[in-house]
Amino acid sequence: MSSPAVDIIVPNFNKGNFLEECISSVLKQSYDNWKLYIIDDYSNDNSVEILNKYADKEKINIIILKKNKGPSFCRNLGVRISKSEYIAFLDSDDYWSKDKLKNQIAFMLKNNFQFTYTDYTSFFMKNKSYLFKKTKLKENFNFKEFTRNSSINSSTMVLTRKIIKTHKFKKMQLLEDYLFKCDILKKNNIATKLNNNLAYYRILPENRSSNRIMNLVWLWKINSKFNNLTILDNIRSILGIMINSLKKYGFK
């Protein structure tokens, strides 16, 4: 039986310094039935110059937007134009281990899973050297559990097109990926972990403590407006996510 096709969606905005490492990790995959969709969100750094190096690659589809639309638009566009049964997401400043797709697709096929994720290694620069920390996440999440521990990293996810259906990333200032996962999980779906560390998540200065307050504000808004959480459950959500964030990344 031939291996099922996987479409990989990579939104990019001004991550030219990391793009080659991201794309290279896809090109090096031991699983070869994939197509990569890179949607550049009107970058004004060297991203387009980097992307032009891959313009003649048959398995890479590069789309350069003429106006900045935001990550939700880019991911939705990628999902809409892709065709495959399986869809993976990868942020342009992250990268994968070479057996990521091979192991995860085999895991999904064997168990008929629709939504899977993996452990990952977070890393950031400190005193001119990288600090790495591996996760050890829960084995699965339902909607309620995820609102209290939003530890599924987007760059580790693989979903079937069937489970995504008409779900879209909503346009918002922050945490659009959190809401997307919530929307899928609240339909009585379960996300299951492949117990393997297969991705690398880059923590940039703009992702650190300066954004923590805004993240909490948007978390409260999303939980209230879209997830219909009570005030008490919203407080539990915020406290749970804060505690699990500290466990994963510590104080940065």
C-alpha positions in Angstrom: 0.0 0.0 0.0 1.4 3.4 -1.0 2.0 6.0 1.7 -0.8 8.7 2.0 0.1 12.2 0.9 0.7 14.9 3.5 0.4 18.6 2.8 2.6 20.8 5.0 1.4 24.4 5.6 4.1 27.0 6.5 3.1 30.6 7.0 6.0 33.1 7.0 6.4 36.7 8.0 9.9 38.1 8.3 11.5 34.9 9.4 14.1 34.9 6.6 16.9 34.1 9.1 15.3 30.8 9.9 13.5 29.8 6.7 16.3 27.7 5.2 16.6 25.5 8.4 12.8 25.1 8.4 12.6 24.1 4.7 15.7 21.9 4.9 14.1 19.9 7.7 11.2 19.1 5.3 13.4 18.3 2.4 15.3 15.8 4.7 12.2 13.9 5.7 12.5 10.1 5.5 8.8 10.2 4.4 8.7 11.3 0.8 5.0 11.7 -0.1 4.6 15.3 0.9 4.0 18.7 -0.6 5.1 21.9 1.1 3.0 25.1 0.9 4.8 28.2 2.0 2.7 31.3 2.2 4.8 34.5 2.6 2.8 37.2 4.3 4.3 40.2 2.5 7.6 40.0 4.3 10.0 42.9 4.1 13.2 41.1 5.2 15.2 38.6 3.1 12.4 36.0 3.1 11.5 36.3 -0.6 15.2 36.1 -1.5 15.5 32.8 0.5 12.3 31.4 -1.0 13.4 32.1 -4.5 16.1 29.5 -4.0 13.4 26.8 -3.8 11.2 28.2 -6.6 12.1 25.3 -9.0 11.4 22.5 -6.4 8.4 20.5 -7.7 7.2 19.6 -4.2 7.3 23.1 -2.9 4.5 25.6 -3.7 5.5 29.2 -2.8 2.8 31.9 -2.6 3.9 35.5 -2.1 1.1 37.7 -0.8 0.9 41.3 -2.0 -0.5 42.5 1.3 0.0 41.5 4.9 -2.9 39.3 5.9 -1.9 37.7 9.1 -1.1 34.1 10.1 -4.7 33.0 10.1 -5.3 34.0 6.5 -2.0 32.2 5.5 -2.9 28.9 7.2 -6.4 29.0 5.9 -5.2 29.6 2.4 -2.7 26.8 2.7 -5.4 24.4 3.8 -7.8 25.5 1.1 -5.4 25.0 -1.8 -3.9 21.8 -0.5 -5.4 18.5 -1.6 -4.0 15.7 0.6 -5.8 13.6 3.2 -3.3 14.6 5.9 -2.3 18.1 6.8 0.7 19.1 8.9 1.6 22.6 10.2 5.1 24.0 10.6 6.0 27.5 11.7 8.8 29.1 9.6 11.1 29.6 12.6 10.7 25.9 13.8 12.0 22.7 12.3 11.5 18.9 12.4 13.5 15.8 13.0 14.0 13.7 9.9 11.5 10.9 10.9 8.7 13.3 12.0 6.3 12.5 9.2 7.2 8.8 8.8 6.6 8.0 12.5 3.6 10.2 12.9 1.7 9.0 9.8 2.4 5.4 10.6 1.1 6.0 14.2 -2.1 7.6 12.8 -2.7 4.9 10.2 -2.1 2.0 12.7 -4.6 3.5 15.2 -7.0 5.4 12.9 -6.2 8.6 14.7 -7.5 11.9 13.3 -5.5 14.4 15.3 -2.0 13.8 16.7 0.9 15.7 18.1 4.3 14.9 19.5 6.7 16.1 22.2 9.2 18.7 21.1 12.3 20.6 22.1 12.1 24.3 22.9 15.2 26.4 22.6 16.2 30.0 22.9 19.4 32.1 22.9 20.9 33.1 26.2 24.4 34.6 26.7 25.2 33.8 23.0 24.4 30.1 23.4 21.3 28.1 22.9 19.4 26.5 25.8 17.3 23.4 25.0 14.5 21.9 27.0 12.4 18.8 26.1 8.7 18.5 26.8 7.0 15.5 28.3 3.3 16.2 27.4 0.1 14.4 28.4 -0.8 11.4 26.3 -4.0 13.0 25.0 -6.3 16.0 25.3 -10.0 16.6 25.1 -11.5 20.1 25.0 -11.7 20.7 28.7 -8.2 19.4 29.4 -6.8 21.5 26.5 -8.3 24.8 27.9 -6.3 24.1 31.1 -3.1 22.9 29.4 -2.7 24.3 25.9 0.5 22.3 25.3 -0.1 21.1 21.8 2.5 22.9 19.7 1.2 23.7 16.2 4.5 22.6 14.6 3.9 19.1 15.9 0.3 18.7 14.7 -0.9 16.4 12.0 -4.6 16.2 11.3 -6.8 14.6 8.7 -8.7 16.8 6.3 -11.9 15.0 7.5 -11.5 16.3 11.1 -10.6 19.9 9.9 -13.7 20.0 7.7 -14.8 23.7 7.6 -12.8 24.8 10.7 -10.8 27.9 10.0 -8.2 29.9 11.9 -10.0 33.1 13.0 -8.4 36.4 12.5 -7.3 37.8 15.8 -4.3 39.6 17.3 -3.0 36.6 19.3 -3.7 32.9 20.0 -5.5 32.1 16.8 -3.9 28.7 16.9 -5.2 28.0 20.4 -8.8 28.8 19.3 -8.4 26.6 16.1 -7.5 23.6 18.3 -10.3 24.4 20.7 -12.8 24.5 17.9 -11.8 21.0 16.7 -11.6 19.5 20.2 -15.0 20.8 21.3 -16.6 18.6 18.7 -15.9 15.6 20.9 -12.6 15.0 19.2 -9.5 13.8 21.0 -5.9 14.7 20.2 -3.4 11.9 20.9 0.3 12.1 21.4 2.9 10.0 19.5 5.4 9.6 22.4 8.4 10.9 20.5 10.3 14.1 20.5 10.2 15.1 16.8 10.2 18.9 16.5 12.1 22.0 17.6 10.3 25.1 18.7 12.3 28.3 18.6 11.5 30.9 21.3 12.2 34.4 20.0 12.5 37.5 22.2 9.1 38.8 21.0 7.5 35.5 22.2 8.8 35.8 25.8 7.6 37.6 28.9 6.8 40.9 27.1 3.9 39.1 25.5 2.7 37.2 28.5 0.2 39.8 29.8 -1.3 40.3 26.3 -1.5 36.5 25.9 -3.5 36.2 29.1 -5.8 39.1 28.1 -6.6 37.3 24.8 -6.9 34.0 26.4 -9.6 35.4 28.7 -11.4 37.0 25.7 -11.3 33.8 23.6 -12.5 31.6 26.4 -15.4 34.0 27.1 -16.5 34.8 23.6 -15.8 31.6 21.7 -15.4 28.8 24.2 -18.3 29.9 26.4 -16.4 29.2 29.6 -17.8 30.4 32.9 -15.8 32.9 34.9 -14.6 30.2 37.2 -13.6 27.9 34.4 -11.9 30.8 32.7 -9.8 31.4 35.8 -9.0 27.7 36.0 -7.9 27.9 32.3 -5.6 30.8 32.8 -4.0 29.4 35.9 -3.6 26.0 34.4 -2.0 27.3 31.2 0.3 29.6 33.2 1.5 26.7 35.4 2.1 24.4 32.4 3.9 27.1 30.5 6.3 27.5 33.5 6.8 23.8 33.6 7.7 23.7 29.9 9.8 26.8 29.5 10.6 28.0 33.0 11.2 31.7 33.6 12.8 33.2 30.5 
